[in-house]
Amino acid sequence: MSDLMKVSSNPHVRSKITTSQIMLAVVIALLPATGFGIYNFGLDALILILVTVASTVLTEFIFEKICKKKITIGDYSAVVTGLLLALNLPASAPWWIGAVGGVFAILVVKMLFGGLGQNFMNPALGARCFLLISFTSIMTDFDCDAYTGATPLANLKAGAEVNILDMVIGRTAGTIGETSMIAIVVGACFLILLGIIDLRIPGSYIVSFVIFISIFGGYGFDWPYISAHLAGGGLMLGAFFMATDYVTRPITKNGQYLFGILLGVLTGIFRIFGPSAEGVSYAIIIGNLLTPLIEKITLPKAFGKGGERA
């Protein structure tokens, strides 16, 4: 019988790029933001990053050892989770915050739901929100040796003036990896050039967010105001590195556009009408939870099931 007549189970088209190669590329892309965060906040940031990454890797290794499962730390997904979580923590946070968050991200959000590919939300953001709820005062304290006072987004929400150039460069208070818009965009361009991510989700996210705050922000299409919102907080880090997570984003093209628009609107609602100046983490998590519904309404119908004929 001809090989053309043999039908195997899906997937029928496989990429030559492995999971470990993708995750390693993400780690490399995060190095500019990581390096600037260490430069900006000093040794405390470095220690927090190392502890958080070590906690995610060790948690995955120990869990798989106890459960007698294949050890998967070599795919670097635990490293990516730990690094993303660390970049979402304030440099003033004690080292044990990173350890607690790392254990929660891997054990609760990832491994208890089946491991890589089975988690229902981004593990790093799930852990960050857990830490925000459990240790609010620590997670919202951005005072450190380098900076004191409120973050630029908090000042912006209060109506105070902000230095946009400092926000773009990263010379501001904030979490370790969110301050430098330049470093984040450099890493994002690296992933785009490699074909690891595309602009469907980040582009629709940013554009819909800009439209929303232009309508409801009270300043109209005021470019300094919009620039401050784009450069401040975790919008860029979330749009390029967490909203694009392969597991928790929609798989359909139209679904990805809808997903990005949803994130932009939710982030705008949280920032403009919510009590907090931020909102990216909660927006992406809500989007993750709605991904199955988005895929259901955007998945093309199979031929013979009501789909359009060619």
N, C-alpha and C positions, 0 to 999 in steps of 0.2 A: 504493500500500500504506500502511496506517495506520502511524504512527510507533510505535505500541504493539507492532507485529510485528517491529520491528527490534531486534536484539540486538547490543550492542557488547561489547568486552572489558571486564573488570573494571578498576578499581572502578566500581560502578554508583551509589554514593552518595558524594558528595564534600563535604567541609567547606569553608566559606568562609574558615576560618582558615588562613593560610599558614604554612609552616615558619618563615619569618623572624619572623612575629608571635609564634609560640610561643616561639622562642628568645629574642626580645627580652623577652618576659614573664618568662622564666626569669632573664635577666640582671637585670632590675629586682627580681625577688624575692630575688636574692642580694645586692642592695645593702645591706640592713641588716646581714647577717653580714659583708660586706666592709668596710663603714664601721666597724663595731665592732672588727673585726680590726686595722684601721689605727690606730684610737684606742687599742686595747689594747697593740699592739706597736710602734707608731711608724713612722718613715720606712723602716726596713728592710722592713717588711711591704708598704708601698706600692710600693717598688722591685721587690720579688720578684713582686708581682701584675702590675705593668706589663710586666716582662720576660717572664713566663710567657705572658700573653695575647698579647703581640707575637710570641712564638716560634710559637705555634699558628697565628695568622693568617698570618704570613709563610711558614711551612712549607706550609700548604695552597695559598697563592697561587703559590709557586715551583713546587711539584709540578705543579699544573694548568697552569702556563705551559710547563714543560718537556715535559709530556705532551700539550700542545695540547688540553686539555680546557676545558670551560666553567668560568669562574671563579665559585666558589660562596661566597666569603667574605662576600658580602652577606646570606646566610641566618643569620648570627650563630652558627652551630653551632660554629665554631672558637673564637669568643669564649667561649661557654659552656664548652667543654672546657678552655680556658686558665684561666678563672676558677675552675672547680671544682678543677682541679689545684692552682692557687695556694692555694686555701683549705684544701687538704689537706697543705700544706707547713709545716714549722716556720719561724717568722720568722727564726730564726738561720741558716737555710740560705743559702749564697752564691747570688748571682744566677744563676750558670751552671747550678745545679741545676734552676731553673725552665726555663731554655732547653733543656737536655738532655731534661727530662721533656716539654716541649711538643713538641719534634721527634718524640720517640718516640710520643707519643699520637696525633699526626696522621699521621705517615708510616707507622709500623708497624701501629698498631691500626686506624686509620681508612682511609687512602687506599689502602694496599696490598691491602685487602680490598674495594675498590670505592667507597669514599667513604660519605657519609651514607646511612644505611639498610642498609648492608651489613656494618658492623662486628659482630663476634661477642661483644664485651664492651664495657663502658663505657670509652671511651678515656682519660678522666681517671684512673680507678681502675687501668686497665692500666698507665699510666705511673707512678702512685704505687707500685704493687707492684714495678715494674721498678727504680725508684729505691731502694725499701726493700732490695731484694736486692743491688743494685750499690753503694749508698752507705749502708750500715746505720748507721754511726756518725753521719753527718750527719743522716739522716732521723729518728733517735731522740734527737737532742740538742735539748732544748727550753729550754735556758738562754739567756736574752736579758737586755737591760737591765731589762726590767720584772719578770721572774721567774727564779728559779733553783730547782734541785731537780727532783724527780720530778713527773710529772703527777698530778692527782687520781686517775685510774684506777689508776696504778701504786701509789699509796699505799693505795688501797682494796684492791687485790689483795694487798698486803703486810700488811693488817690494821690499817693506821693510820687515824686519824680524818680525815675530810674536811669541808670547809665547803660544805654543799649550796647555800646561798644564793649564795655566790661562784660556784659552778659554774653555777647557773641564769642568773645575770647575765652571767658570763663573765670574772670577775676571777681567772683561773687560767692556768697554763701549758698549752700544747697547740698544735695547728696553728692557722694564722691564722683560719680560719673556723669551727672546731668549738666554740670555747669558750662562746659565748653561746647558750644554749638559747632565750632569749627572741627574739633576732634571727632565728634560724633558723625558729622557729614563726611569727613575723610574716610572713616571706617565704613560708612554706608556705601560710598562710591566704590570701594574695594569689593564689597559683596555684589553690587550691581554689575560691575565689570566682569566678575567671575560667573555671573548668571545664577548666583545663589538666591538672590531676591530680585524682584522687579518693582516697578513704581505703582502698580495697581492699588495696593492697600495704602502705602505711605502717601502717595499722591492724592488719592480720594480723601484720606484722613485729613491731611493738612489743608486742602482746598475747602472741604466742607466746614472745617473748624474756622478758617478765615472768614468764610461767608457768614457763619453763625455769629461770631463776635462782632462782625461789622454791622449786623442787623440789631443785635440785642446788647452789645457792649456799652452803648451810650455815647460812642465817639465816632460812629460812622466808619467810613473807610479811611481811618487815620493810620497812615503807615507806621509812624513811630509806636503807636499803641499796639498795632498788630505785630510788629517786629519784636517788641518786648514779650508778648505772649508766646511767640514762636521760639524765641531764644531762651525763655525762662522755663524752669521746671523740667519735667521729664517728657515733654511732648516729642522731641526729636528722638531721644533714646527709645521711647516706647513705639513710635511710628516705624522706625527702621529695624529695631532689633527684637521687639517683643510682639508687636501686632503681626509680624510676618512669620511667626513660629509656624512651621509646617503642620504640626499636630493639631493646633487649636484654631487655625484659621479655616475658612471655607475652601473647598477644592475647586469650585467652579469659578470661572472668570467673572461672571456677573455677580456671583456671591461675594467675591473679594471686593468689588467696587461697593456693593451694598454694605459690606462689613466696614470698610473704611469710612463711608459716609456716617454710619451709625456711631462709630468711635468719635468722629469729629463733632457730631451733634451732642453726644453724651459728655465729652470733655468740655464743650462750650457751656452746657447746662451746669455742670459741676463748678466750673470756674466763675461763671457770671452770677449764678443764682444760689450756689451752695455756700456753706459757711467756711469752707476751706479754699485756699487759693489754688490748689492743685486738683487733680481729678483723673489723671491719665490711667493710673493703676486700676481704679474702679471701673472706668470706661472699658478698658481692654478685657477685664474679667467678665463683665456683663456681656460684652461681645462674644467672648469664648463660650459662655453658657447658651447664647442664642445661635451659635454656629450651626447646630443640627437643623434648626428651623430655617435659617438662611439657605442652607444647602437644599432643603426639601422644596423650597419655593423657587429655587433657581436651577435645579437639576433638570436638564433637557429630558423630555419624555421619550421613552424608547419607541422605535418605529412599531406601529401596530397597537400602541397604547394611548392613542390620541395625539401623537406627535405629528408635526407637519411632514407631508411627503416631499421628497426632494424634487 
